[in-house]
Amino acid sequence: MSKVRAHVIISGKVQGVYFRAETRDQALYLGVNGWIRNMPGRKVEGVFEGEQDKVNKLIEWCRQGPPGAEVSDVEVEWQSCGSEFSSFKITFFKE
């Protein structure tokens, strides 16, 4: 199966509700690699890489998020897959 990469930006009440940690757990469960981080403006950004069906499942999970989250939008930009990630991690925004 072909691998894909999705760059996502999630808006709404997505900080302070364990969104990053729960997304990482879902990604590890699904076998998706990449990263996720909080952004200014109370958004969360991530890059998901893996088999298309698994990346799609992770994106769908992000539309709901963990208990306490209130997702208002999930922007997805499909990119070419570079297979540069060997795991999924939480990173931090640097200006």
N, C-alpha and C positions, 0 to 999 in steps of 0.2 A: 504494500500500500504506500502511496506517495506521502511525503511529509510536507507540512505547510507551516507557515509562521504568521501569527496574527499579533498586531500591535493594538492594544485595547486601552481605552480611557473610560473609566466608570465614574459617573456623577451621581450625586444624591447624598444621603446620609451614609457614607461609606468609610468614614474615619472614626475611630473610637468604638468600633463594634466588632473587632477581630477579623475584619475583612481580609487583610493580607494573610494572616495565619491560616484562616479557614480555606482561602484560595490555594495556598501552598499545600495544605493537606489534600485537597481535592485533586490538585495537579499530580502530586505524588501517587495518589490512588489510581489515577487514570494513566499514569506513565507519560505525562507531558512535562517537558523541560522549559526553562526560561526564568523569568523573574517578575516581581511585583513590588510596587513602592507607593507611598503616599506622595501626593503632589500638592503644591500650593493651590489654594482655591477649593480645598476639601474634595479633591478628586483622587482617584487611585489609577495608576498606570501600570500596564504590564505587557510583557512579550511572552507569547505562548508558542512553543514549537513541538511538533509531534505529528502523529497520524491524524489525518483530517477529521475523522469521526470523533477522536478523543479531544482534539482542540475545540471542535464544535460543542461537545458536551461541557467542556470547561467554560466556554463563553456563555452557554445557556445557564449554567449554574450561577455565573456572575450576574445575570439579569435579575436574580432573586437575592443571592448573597446569603450570609448567615443570619440567624435570628437577630433582630435589632437593626438590621440594615434596611434602608429605604432607597432602592436604586431607581433613579429617574431616567438614566440614559446609559447605554453602552455603545460607544463608538468603536468600530472595528475597521482596521486598515490591514488588508492582506499584503504581505511582503514575500520576497523570495526567501526560501528556507536556506539558512547557512549552516545548520547543524553545529552551531558553536557552543551549545549548552549541553552539559552532561548531567544536570540536575535542575531542581527548581528552588529558587531562593528568594528571600525577602531582601531587597536592597533599599538604599536611602537616597533621597533626592539631594543633589549637590548643585548649588548655583554657580 
